[in-house]
Amino acid sequence: MGDYEQAFIHIYRYADLSWVKEQGEEVEYWKNLFIEWSEANICLTKLWSGDGTVIERYRTYIENHKEEQVTGLLNMMKAANKYNFNVDETLKYFEHEIEESVHELAEGRYNRKLAMDRQANLMFELAQYLLIRQDYDNGLRYLKKAVKDYKQINHEKYKMLAVAANILQHIKSTDN
């Protein structure tokens, strides 16, 4: 049994809370939270296993959970880059939020270092997605933002990406 199949078994187990006999407001709150998490994790696991049919459903989840937008978009971009999904509509939909994250750190429920790392990774994944689709101006802009973010949190990634960004900038300037 593969990792994704195993993940689905566990997700479906915690999604089925029919065995819970207790009642009350707090119990309902937690049951609903587990159901919500299971729905998001089903979408995410399907995305990571190459099933692009859940992109819209996952986009809706991200839309309804602002505190998870950077992480959700990062997950979606990783899957899009790995499986060559077209997520242009999602990027257009979240254009404002992505631009905000370029200029502001969205910490939310995560500590600053983790938030910075996720944001830098999102910028890198966006850059990769756009560069592959030959949107060099925006791809390079996101790559530069990733380099800037990595400089603060991960010196090794910073050095590698800085070299790549400089090469791409040079190629772009010689093409004009």
C-alpha positions as CSV (number, residue, x, y, z in Angstrom):
1,M,0.0,0.0,0.0
2,G,1.4,3.4,-1.0
3,D,1.9,6.4,1.2
4,Y,-1.1,8.2,-0.3
5,E,-3.5,5.2,0.2
6,Q,-2.3,4.9,3.8
7,A,-2.9,8.7,4.3
8,F,-6.4,8.3,3.0
9,I,-7.2,5.5,5.4
10,H,-6.2,7.7,8.3
11,I,-8.0,10.8,7.0
12,Y,-11.2,8.9,6.5
13,R,-10.9,7.4,10.0
14,Y,-10.8,10.8,11.7
15,A,-13.5,12.2,9.3
16,D,-16.0,9.6,10.5
17,L,-17.0,10.7,13.9
18,S,-20.2,8.7,14.1
19,W,-18.8,6.8,17.1
20,V,-18.8,10.0,19.2
21,K,-21.7,9.7,21.6
22,E,-21.1,12.9,23.6
23,Q,-23.2,15.9,22.7
24,G,-23.0,19.6,23.3
25,E,-21.7,22.7,21.8
26,E,-18.0,22.0,22.4
27,V,-18.3,18.5,21.1
28,E,-19.9,19.8,17.9
29,Y,-17.2,22.4,17.6
30,W,-14.5,19.7,17.6
31,K,-16.4,17.3,15.4
32,N,-16.9,20.0,12.8
33,L,-13.2,21.0,13.0
34,F,-12.1,17.4,12.4
35,I,-14.5,17.1,9.5
36,E,-13.2,20.4,8.0
37,W,-9.6,19.2,8.4
38,S,-10.4,15.9,6.8
39,E,-11.9,17.6,3.8
40,A,-8.9,19.8,3.4
41,N,-6.5,16.9,3.8
42,I,-8.4,14.8,1.3
43,C,-8.0,17.5,-1.3
44,L,-4.4,18.1,-0.4
45,T,-3.5,14.4,-0.5
46,K,-5.3,14.1,-3.9
47,L,-3.3,17.0,-5.2
48,W,0.0,15.6,-3.9
49,S,-0.8,12.3,-5.5
50,G,-1.4,14.0,-8.9
51,D,-5.2,14.4,-9.0
52,G,-5.9,17.8,-10.3
53,T,-9.6,17.5,-10.2
54,V,-9.7,18.9,-6.7
55,I,-7.9,22.2,-7.5
56,E,-11.2,24.2,-7.3
57,R,-12.3,22.5,-4.2
58,Y,-9.0,23.2,-2.5
59,R,-9.0,26.7,-3.7
60,T,-12.4,27.2,-2.0
61,Y,-10.9,25.8,1.2
62,I,-8.0,28.3,1.0
63,E,-10.4,31.1,0.2
64,N,-12.4,30.4,3.3
65,H,-9.4,30.0,5.6
66,K,-7.4,33.2,5.3
67,E,-4.9,32.1,8.0
68,E,-4.0,29.2,5.8
69,Q,-3.7,31.0,2.5
70,V,0.1,31.1,2.2
71,T,0.4,27.5,3.3
72,G,-2.5,26.4,1.0
73,L,-1.1,28.3,-2.0
74,L,2.3,26.8,-1.3
75,N,0.9,23.3,-1.3
76,M,-1.0,24.0,-4.5
77,M,2.0,25.5,-6.2
78,K,4.2,22.5,-5.3
79,A,1.6,20.1,-6.8
80,A,1.2,22.3,-9.8
81,N,4.9,22.4,-10.4
82,K,5.3,18.6,-9.8
83,Y,2.4,17.5,-12.0
84,N,2.2,20.5,-14.4
85,F,-1.3,21.5,-13.3
86,N,-2.6,24.7,-14.7
87,V,-3.5,26.9,-11.7
88,D,-3.6,30.2,-13.6
89,E,-7.2,30.8,-12.5
90,T,-6.3,30.2,-8.9
91,L,-3.4,32.6,-9.1
92,K,-5.6,35.2,-10.7
93,Y,-8.2,34.7,-8.0
94,F,-5.6,35.2,-5.2
95,E,-3.6,37.8,-7.0
96,H,-4.2,40.5,-4.4
97,E,-3.3,38.1,-1.5
98,I,-0.2,37.0,-3.3
99,E,0.9,40.6,-3.8
100,E,0.2,41.3,-0.2
101,S,2.5,38.4,0.8
102,V,5.2,39.8,-1.4
103,H,5.2,43.0,0.7
104,E,4.1,41.7,4.1
105,L,4.8,38.7,6.2
106,A,1.7,36.7,7.0
107,E,2.5,35.1,10.3
108,G,-0.9,34.0,11.4
109,R,-0.8,31.1,13.7
110,Y,2.8,30.2,12.8
111,N,6.0,31.6,14.4
112,R,7.9,34.2,12.5
113,K,10.7,31.9,11.2
114,L,8.2,29.3,9.9
115,A,6.1,32.0,8.4
116,M,9.1,33.5,6.6
117,D,10.2,30.0,5.4
118,R,6.7,29.3,4.0
119,Q,6.5,32.6,2.3
120,A,9.9,32.3,0.8
121,N,9.0,28.8,-0.5
122,L,5.8,30.2,-1.9
123,M,7.7,32.9,-3.8
124,F,10.1,30.2,-5.1
125,E,7.3,27.9,-6.3
126,L,5.5,30.8,-7.9
127,A,8.7,31.8,-9.7
128,Q,9.2,28.3,-10.9
129,Y,5.6,28.0,-12.1
130,L,5.8,31.3,-14.0
131,L,9.3,30.8,-15.5
132,I,8.2,27.4,-16.9
133,R,5.3,29.2,-18.5
134,Q,7.6,31.8,-19.9
135,D,6.3,34.6,-17.8
136,Y,9.8,35.8,-17.2
137,D,9.1,39.2,-15.7
138,N,6.8,37.9,-13.0
139,G,8.8,34.8,-12.5
140,L,12.0,36.7,-12.0
141,R,10.2,39.1,-9.6
142,Y,9.1,36.3,-7.4
143,L,12.5,34.6,-7.6
144,K,14.1,37.9,-6.4
145,K,11.6,38.0,-3.5
146,A,12.5,34.4,-2.6
147,V,16.2,35.2,-2.7
148,K,15.6,38.2,-0.4
149,D,13.5,36.1,2.0
150,Y,16.0,33.2,2.0
151,K,18.8,35.7,2.8
152,Q,17.2,36.2,6.1
153,I,16.4,32.6,7.0
154,N,18.5,30.1,5.0
155,H,21.9,31.1,3.8
156,E,22.4,28.0,1.6
157,K,19.2,28.5,-0.3
158,Y,20.0,32.2,-0.6
159,K,23.4,31.5,-2.2
160,M,22.0,29.1,-4.8
161,L,19.0,31.2,-5.7
162,A,21.0,34.4,-5.9
163,V,23.2,32.8,-8.5
164,A,20.2,31.5,-10.4
165,A,18.4,34.9,-10.2
166,N,21.5,36.7,-11.5
167,I,21.9,34.3,-14.4
168,L,18.2,34.7,-15.3
169,Q,18.4,38.5,-15.0
170,H,21.5,38.5,-17.3
171,I,19.7,36.2,-19.9
172,K,16.6,38.5,-19.8
173,S,18.7,41.7,-20.2
174,T,20.6,40.2,-23.2
175,D,17.3,39.2,-24.9
176,N,16.0,42.7,-24.9
